[in-house]
């Protein structure tokens, strides 16, 4: 009678032993994914901070133009000054273009052919490769504002 009683426990013991193997197998499948997350997380954080810094630099140049600034050298210098932790190879350019109210392009500082004052647009473009050694990607931010 004792043997029959232990015989009934045998499948349960085998199932319990198999459950430990299942946990090890599940961990073996999940561990590489967790390792990838741990390794790539600093690069993702660096990319996010870099994108915020790039937006801030462009915004400072645009703010200069919105306050009436017309010197593109100053606008570009302000953007570069305010770009915290600027990545190597990153660029920031500020340019001015003018169009007549009729939609034709015009020379800045001169009246349009119909005698109207042209609209002046300031465009700031920043480009950089953000991220780190595992994850990196190019990003470009462009903002345009009409100053007149």
VEXZA-485940 format. One line per 4 residues: number of its first residue (from 1); their letters; for each residue z, x, y of N, C-alpha, C. Coordinates in Angstrom, 3 decimals. Example, Ala and Ser with C-alpha at 12.3 -4.5 7.8 and 13.67 -1.06 7.14 Angstrom:
% VEXZA-485940
1) as) 7.800:13.190:-5.690:7.800:12.300:-4.500:7.800:13.200:-3.300 ~ 7.080:12.850:-2.250:7.140:13.670:-1.060:7.870:12.900:0.030;
***
This chain:
% VEXZA-485940
1) xxxx) 0.000:0.803:-1.177:0.000:0.000:0.000:0.000:0.857:1.257 ~ 0.668:1.961:1.200:0.733:2.843:2.351:-0.642:3.394:2.672 ~ -1.427:3.717:1.700:-2.756:4.262:1.939:-3.661:3.249:2.627 ~ -3.549:1.987:2.245:-4.399:0.976:2.881:-4.030:0.812:4.355;
5) xxxx) -2.770:0.930:4.637:-2.323:0.774:6.009:-2.874:1.892:6.898 ~ -2.880:3.130:6.432:-3.441:4.239:7.208:-4.966:4.199:7.228 ~ -5.549:3.630:6.201:-7.004:3.506:6.156:-7.496:2.594:7.267 ~ -6.717:1.607:7.636:-7.098:0.696:8.711:-7.071:1.412:10.061;
9) xxxx) -6.227:2.421:10.221:-6.132:3.172:11.468:-7.213:4.237:11.597 ~ -7.865:4.574:10.553:-8.854:5.649:10.571:-10.005:5.391:11.549 ~ -10.636:4.212:11.582:-11.709:3.981:12.557:-11.211:4.041:14.009 ~ -9.968:3.594:14.219:-9.417:3.628:15.579:-9.203:5.070:16.012;
13) xxxx) -8.731:5.891:15.099:-8.549:7.310:15.421:-9.894:7.980:15.722 ~ -10.891:7.649:14.943:-12.228:8.220:15.205:-12.753:7.752:16.563 ~ -12.509:6.491:16.910:-12.955:5.977:18.209:-12.232:6.691:19.347 ~ -10.947:6.920:19.201:-10.174:7.636:20.228:-10.691:9.055:20.403;
17) xxxx) -11.009:9.707:19.310:-11.564:11.063:19.389:-12.927:11.042:20.067 ~ -13.724:10.042:19.793:-15.045:9.922:20.420:-14.908:9.620:21.906 ~ -13.871:8.907:22.303:-13.664:8.605:23.722:-13.423:9.883:24.512 ~ -12.715:10.843:23.965:-12.512:12.123:24.646:-13.841:12.845:24.807;
21) xxxx) -14.678:12.800:23.839:-15.992:13.428:23.930:-16.845:12.730:24.980 ~ -16.704:11.430:25.086:-17.460:10.673:26.089:-17.039:11.098:27.492 ~ -15.757:11.260:27.700:-15.276:11.689:29.018:-15.819:13.070:29.368 ~ -15.837:13.969:28.404:-16.380:15.308:28.651:-17.875:15.241:28.951;
25) xxxx) -18.588:14.376:28.245:-20.023:14.217:28.482:-20.275:13.624:29.866 ~ -19.494:12.625:30.247:-19.642:12.038:31.576:-19.360:13.067:32.665 ~ -18.335:13.871:32.472:-18.026:14.915:33.449:-19.161:15.935:33.524 ~ -19.727:16.274:32.381:-20.839:17.236:32.366:-22.050:16.688:33.107;
29) xxxx) -22.238:15.388:33.081:-23.356:14.784:33.808:-23.072:14.667:35.309 ~ -21.821:14.420:35.680:-21.469:14.205:37.078:-21.182:15.510:37.813 ~ -20.715:16.531:37.127:-20.324:17.791:37.770:-21.448:18.442:38.580 ~ -22.695:18.525:38.089:-23.749:19.125:38.927:-24.016:18.337:40.211;
33) xxxx) -23.904:17.025:40.140:-24.108:16.204:41.338:-22.998:16.477:42.348 ~ -21.771:16.545:41.871:-20.650:16.859:42.765:-20.789:18.261:43.359 ~ -21.233:19.204:42.556:-21.430:20.573:43.052:-22.512:20.602:44.130 ~ -23.589:19.851:43.935:-24.662:19.787:44.932:-24.148:19.192:46.239;
37) xxxx) -23.325:18.174:46.135:-22.748:17.569:47.339:-21.866:18.577:48.068 ~ -21.035:19.286:47.338:-20.123:20.260:47.948:-20.902:21.398:48.602 ~ -21.968:21.849:47.968:-22.752:22.960:48.505:-23.569:22.525:49.716 ~ -24.100:21.294:49.717:-24.967:20.857:50.807:-24.214:20.233:51.977;
41) xxxx) -22.963:19.870:51.805:-22.208:19.224:52.871:-22.095:20.067:54.149 ~ -21.823:21.364:54.085:-21.780:22.143:55.332:-23.124:22.155:56.075 ~ -24.232:22.204:55.336:-25.543:22.188:55.983:-25.810:20.841:56.653 ~ -25.421:19.765:56.002:-25.601:18.447:56.599:-24.765:18.292:57.852;
45) xxxx) -23.541:18.788:57.821:-22.685:18.744:59.011:-23.271:19.597:60.135 ~ -23.774:20.761:59.792:-24.391:21.641:60.783:-25.623:20.980:61.399 ~ -26.419:20.304:60.582:-27.608:19.614:61.092:-27.218:18.469:62.019 ~ -26.177:17.732:61.666:-25.743:16.617:62.509:-25.231:17.117:63.854;
49) xxxx) -24.421:18.163:63.839:-23.906:18.732:65.091:-25.057:19.321:65.906 ~ -26.005:19.987:65.244:-27.166:20.541:65.937:-28.013:19.471:66.597 ~ -28.179:18.331:65.932:-28.959:17.234:66.512:-28.260:16.664:67.742 ~ -26.948:16.531:67.679:-26.185:16.029:68.833:-26.286:17.014:69.993;
53) xxxx) -26.175:18.304:69.717:-26.288:19.312:70.772:-27.679:19.311:71.388 ~ -28.715:19.127:70.574:-30.087:19.091:71.083:-30.281:17.882:71.991 ~ -29.786:16.721:71.573:-29.883:15.519:72.405:-29.162:15.715:73.735 ~ -28.021:16.368:73.707:-27.252:16.620:74.924:-28.015:17.531:75.886;
57) xxxx) -28.679:18.538:75.348:-29.451:19.451:76.191:-30.613:18.723:76.866 ~ -31.318:17.910:76.102:-32.444:17.147:76.666:-31.919:16.167:77.711 ~ -30.817:15.514:77.416:-30.240:14.548:78.348:-29.841:15.198:79.666 ~ -29.331:16.438:79.617:-28.931:17.101:80.857:-30.142:17.418:81.729;
61) xxxx) -31.262:17.792:81.111:-32.485:18.036:81.888:-33.022:16.743:82.483 ~ -32.986:15.675:81.700:-33.459:14.377:82.188:-32.553:13.868:83.312 ~ -31.259:14.086:83.179:-30.310:13.658:84.212:-30.608:14.369:85.530 ~ -30.968:15.645:85.467:-31.347:16.389:86.665:-32.544:15.712:87.338;
65) xxxx) -33.541:15.327:86.555:-34.724:14.674:87.117:-34.380:13.292:87.682 ~ -33.499:12.573:87.001:-33.121:11.240:87.483:-32.339:11.317:88.791 ~ -31.679:12.434:89.028:-30.943:12.619:90.283:-31.820:13.177:91.387 ~ -33.138:13.227:91.149:-34.070:13.640:92.190:-34.565:15.061:92.086;
69) xxxx) -34.149:15.802:91.070:-34.613:17.179:90.907:-36.089:17.222:90.529 ~ -36.824:18.131:91.149:-38.254:18.232:90.871:-38.667:19.617:90.388 ~ -37.765:20.576:90.404:-38.081:21.938:89.967:-37.920:22.014:88.443 ~ -39.033:22.150:87.740:-39.006:22.145:86.279:-38.343:23.396:85.703;
73) xxxx) -38.348:24.476:86.461:-37.651:25.687:86.018:-36.147:25.438:85.972 ~ -35.634:24.741:86.967:-34.213:24.403:87.008:-33.878:23.412:85.898 ~ -34.731:22.416:85.706:-34.503:21.426:84.649:-34.446:22.102:83.284 ~ -35.353:23.021:83.041:-35.382:23.740:81.773:-34.147:24.629:81.624;
77) xxxx) -33.754:25.310:82.694:-32.563:26.168:82.647:-31.298:25.351:82.387 ~ -31.193:24.170:83.002:-30.035:23.308:82.766:-29.971:22.870:81.304 ~ -31.112:22.508:80.751:-31.144:22.105:79.348:-30.733:23.233:78.424 ~ -31.248:24.437:78.684:-30.896:25.589:77.845:-29.425:25.961:77.993;
81) xxxx) -28.886:25.831:79.206:-27.463:26.115:79.429:-26.573:25.146:78.664 ~ -26.970:23.893:78.623:-26.138:22.857:78.012:-26.390:22.680:76.517 ~ -27.251:23.487:75.944:-27.517:23.401:74.507:-26.503:24.291:73.804 ~ -25.407:23.696:73.352:-24.341:24.437:72.672:-24.829:24.873:71.294;
85) xxxx) -24.538:26.105:70.930:-24.908:26.670:69.622:-26.397:26.493:69.343 ~ -27.208:26.886:70.314:-28.664:26.755:70.189:-29.166:27.629:69.042 ~ -29.891:27.042:68.074:-30.392:27.828:66.941:-31.440:28.847:67.384 ~ -31.567:29.913:66.640:-32.597:30.901:66.921:-33.977:30.277:66.756;
89) xxxx) -34.875:30.589:67.641:-36.227:30.046:67.575:-36.363:28.662:68.183 ~ -35.298:28.102:68.709:-35.350:26.778:69.323:-35.983:26.872:70.704 ~ -36.677:25.819:71.095:-37.332:25.797:72.406:-36.996:24.513:73.141 ~ -36.958:24.611:74.464:-36.787:23.457:75.333:-37.715:23.652:76.510;
93) xxxx) -38.599:22.683:76.738:-39.530:22.762:77.855:-39.431:21.498:78.695 ~ -39.615:21.669:79.989:-39.625:20.546:80.922:-40.940:20.606:81.684 ~ -41.607:19.455:81.780:-42.894:19.414:82.494:-42.965:18.152:83.343 ~ -43.821:18.222:84.336:-44.006:17.100:85.249:-45.469:16.686:85.225;
97) xxxx) -45.699:15.390:85.223:-47.055:14.868:85.320:-47.044:13.688:86.274 ~ -48.193:13.412:86.853:-48.281:12.320:87.821:-49.465:11.424:87.486 ~ -49.284:10.136:87.720:-50.368:9.164:87.537:-50.367:8.203:88.714 ~ -51.534:7.715:89.036:-51.661:6.715:90.089:-51.264:5.352:89.527;
101) xxxx) -50.901:4.413:90.406:-50.557:3.072:89.933:-51.692:2.410:89.147 ~ -52.906:2.870:89.360:-54.053:2.299:88.637:-54.172:2.866:87.225 ~ -53.369:3.873:86.910:-53.390:4.450:85.575:-54.140:5.765:85.483 ~ -54.849:6.157:86.534:-55.580:7.424:86.527:-54.617:8.575:86.769;
105) xxxx) -54.921:9.716:86.185:-54.063:10.874:86.420:-54.230:11.350:87.856 ~ -53.187:11.973:88.376:-53.206:12.411:89.765:-52.573:13.786:89.856 ~ -52.797:14.441:90.987:-52.158:15.713:91.271:-50.816:15.417:91.928 ~ -49.768:16.010:91.381:-48.436:15.776:91.921:-48.370:16.306:93.350;
109) xxxx) -47.756:15.529:94.232:-47.605:15.927:95.626:-48.763:15.496:96.506 ~ -49.813:14.913:95.938:-50.950:14.447:96.732:-51.110:12.944:96.533 ~ -51.656:12.272:97.556:-51.865:10.834:97.458:-53.016:10.526:96.509 ~ -52.971:9.339:95.930:-54.052:8.886:95.052:-55.277:8.554:95.909;
113) xxxx) -56.424:8.353:95.272:-57.670:8.072:96.002:-57.584:6.770:96.788 ~ -56.734:5.828:96.331:-56.580:4.570:97.079:-55.485:4.664:98.147 ~ -54.897:5.858:98.345:-53.887:6.075:99.377:-52.458:5.816:98.920 ~ -52.295:5.404:97.677:-50.938:5.132:97.181:-50.274:6.428:96.694;
117) xxxx) -48.958:6.381:96.616:-48.189:7.527:96.134:-48.192:7.520:94.607 ~ -48.495:8.638:93.974:-48.516:8.662:92.503:-47.103:8.591:91.920 ~ -47.021:8.062:90.700:-45.764:8.049:89.961:-45.583:9.422:89.329 ~ -44.378:9.941:89.401:-44.082:11.253:88.842:-43.243:11.074:87.569;
121) xxxx) -43.658:11.699:86.493:-42.959:11.620:85.211:-42.468:13.017:84.806 ~ -41.220:13.088:84.379:-40.646:14.329:83.877:-40.487:14.155:82.367 ~ -41.024:15.103:81.604:-40.920:15.076:80.149:-40.190:16.328:79.688 ~ -39.173:16.135:78.873:-38.410:17.248:78.315:-38.567:17.181:76.797;
125) xxxx) -38.955:18.316:76.212:-39.162:18.403:74.768:-38.324:19.551:74.221 ~ -37.515:19.253:73.209:-36.716:20.275:72.535:-37.096:20.282:71.060 ~ -37.263:21.483:70.502:-37.611:21.628:69.087:-36.743:22.715:68.467 ~ -36.322:22.462:67.229:-35.512:23.450:66.508:-35.513:23.113:65.029;
129) xxxx) -35.170:24.098:64.225:-34.942:23.876:62.804:-33.437:23.776:62.616 ~ -33.001:22.619:62.133:-31.573:22.344:61.984:-31.167:22.426:60.524 ~ -29.893:22.657:60.288:-29.371:22.718:58.930:-28.861:24.099:58.621 ~ -29.039:24.502:57.373:-28.544:25.799:56.941:-29.420:26.377:55.860;
133) xxxx) -28.801:27.038:54.902:-29.567:27.726:53.864:-30.007:26.801:52.746 ~ -29.279:25.730:52.480:-29.642:24.813:51.393:-30.542:23.703:51.915 ~ -30.144:23.084:53.013:-30.913:21.994:53.602:-31.254:22.381:55.033 ~ -32.532:22.377:55.359:-32.957:22.604:56.741:-34.225:21.807:56.983;
137) xxxx) -34.394:21.372:58.216:-35.564:20.575:58.567:-35.869:20.745:60.049 ~ -37.147:20.625:60.418:-37.505:20.715:61.835:-37.221:19.389:62.536 ~ -36.767:19.477:63.770:-36.498:18.274:64.566:-37.020:18.497:65.975 ~ -37.633:17.468:66.516:-38.130:17.500:67.886:-37.602:16.271:68.612;
141) xxxx) -37.078:16.488:69.810:-36.586:15.404:70.651:-37.402:15.426:71.932 ~ -37.946:14.257:72.296:-38.749:14.130:73.510:-38.209:12.969:74.335 ~ -37.996:13.214:75.624:-37.601:12.145:76.547:-38.428:12.264:77.800 ~ -38.854:11.105:78.307:-39.646:11.045:79.530:-38.992:10.062:80.480;
145) xxxx) -38.952:10.426:81.751:-38.390:9.544:82.766:-39.313:9.561:83.987 ~ -39.449:8.402:84.605:-40.231:8.327:85.842:-39.291:8.615:86.994 ~ -39.632:9.605:87.799:-38.722:10.014:88.875:-39.062:9.369:90.205 ~ -40.225:8.777:90.355:-40.575:8.094:91.616:-41.145:6.748:91.303;
***
